[in-house]
Amino acid sequence: MRYFCGIFIWAVFAASAASASAQKGVDSQTQTIKEDANKTTSRTSDASRSFDWGKGKTRVRERLPNPYQMNSRRDVLLETIKEVLAENKLVMDEASSRLSEGIIVTQPYVFGRGPVIASSELKRYGIIEFADTAWSRGQYSLTIEVQSIDGIKNNVSVNAKIEGRSGRGLTTEWVTVASSGVVEEEFLVKLVERVTGVVMDPSQKVEQP
């Protein structure tokens, strides 16, 4: 009888130990799951994180050389220049131009009227080297010279005369300011694109350094 009682007690003890061990294993697994869950929820969500898709800054092109060398017969190039001027509402001054010498001069083109616009555009097209004044208008005229190098090569130079209508007291006058080079660059770009068919300022992206 004692023998059977001993076996029974041993069996109960073994079962209790196995149950405790199994319960301990469940607790360990549960703890691991909770820890993993905490790691996941504590991380910043994908929606709020910042991703780098390789976007770069816009490429900045250097200004074209002025004079600019172009391949074309001089007479054809002069006609192309007149077409570009007309497309941009610039009128050739017949009296001042000398086509036989490869020189085209435009009539003044008003690019800004009113104190706000005239002042803003003058600061873009010209270099204001004196105190701001009450600008009421801004205008420029171009002198374009085509110098032949050989039968198909020419140097094209563009010079702009920038003027602002200045109001001082009871009088107003046109004041010439130094060119910033923007007008010349804008015209050369249009001319080169017209002659070559190549877009000078395509949309480009470069990698950040």
Residue pairs with C-beta under 8 A, 6 or more apart in sequence:
54 207
55 205
55 208
56 205
56 206
56 207
56 208
57 205
57 206
57 208
58 203
58 204
58 205
58 206
59 204
59 205
59 206
61 200
61 201
63 181
63 185
64 185
64 188
64 189
64 192
64 200
66 157
66 158
66 181
66 184
66 185
66 188
67 147
67 155
67 156
67 157
68 155
68 156
68 157
68 188
68 192
69 149
69 153
69 154
69 155
69 156
70 77
70 153
70 154
70 155
70 156
70 191
70 192
70 195
71 152
71 153
71 154
72 80
72 152
72 154
72 195
73 151
73 152
74 102
74 146
74 148
74 154
77 146
77 154
77 156
77 195
78 99
78 102
78 104
78 146
80 191
80 194
80 195
81 104
81 144
81 146
81 156
81 191
82 92
82 104
83 194
84 187
84 190
84 191
84 194
85 91
85 92
85 104
85 106
85 142
87 190
88 187
88 190
89 109
90 106
90 107
90 109
90 142
91 106
91 107
91 109
92 104
92 105
92 106
92 107
93 105
93 106
93 107
93 141
96 105
97 103
97 104
97 105
102 145
102 146
102 147
102 148
102 154
103 143
103 144
103 145
103 146
104 142
104 143
104 144
104 145
104 146
105 141
105 142
105 143
105 144
106 141
106 142
106 143
106 144
107 141
108 139
108 140
108 141
108 163
109 139
109 140
109 141
110 137
110 138
110 139
111 121
111 125
111 138
111 139
111 140
112 118
112 119
112 120
112 121
112 122
112 135
112 137
112 138
113 136
113 137
114 136
115 134
115 135
115 136
118 135
118 136
118 137
118 138
118 164
118 165
119 132
119 135
121 138
122 128
122 135
122 138
122 162
122 164
122 177
124 180
124 182
125 138
125 140
125 160
125 162
125 179
125 180
125 182
125 183
126 138
126 162
126 164
126 177
126 178
126 179
126 180
127 177
127 178
127 179
127 180
128 177
129 177
129 178
133 164
133 166
133 167
133 168
133 175
134 166
134 167
134 168
135 164
135 165
135 166
135 167
136 165
136 166
136 167
136 172
137 164
137 165
138 162
138 163
138 164
138 165
139 162
139 163
139 165
139 174
140 160
140 161
140 162
140 163
140 179
140 183
141 160
141 161
142 158
142 159
142 160
142 161
142 183
142 184
142 187
143 158
143 159
143 160
143 161
144 156
144 157
144 158
144 159
144 187
145 156
145 157
145 159
146 154
146 155
146 156
147 154
147 155
147 156
147 157
148 154
149 155
156 188
156 191
158 183
158 184
158 187
158 188
159 179
159 184
160 179
160 183
160 184
161 176
161 179
162 176
162 177
162 178
162 179
162 180
162 183
163 174
163 175
163 176
163 177
164 174
164 175
164 177
165 172
165 173
165 174
165 175
166 172
166 173
166 174
166 175
189 200
189 201
192 198
192 200
193 199
193 200
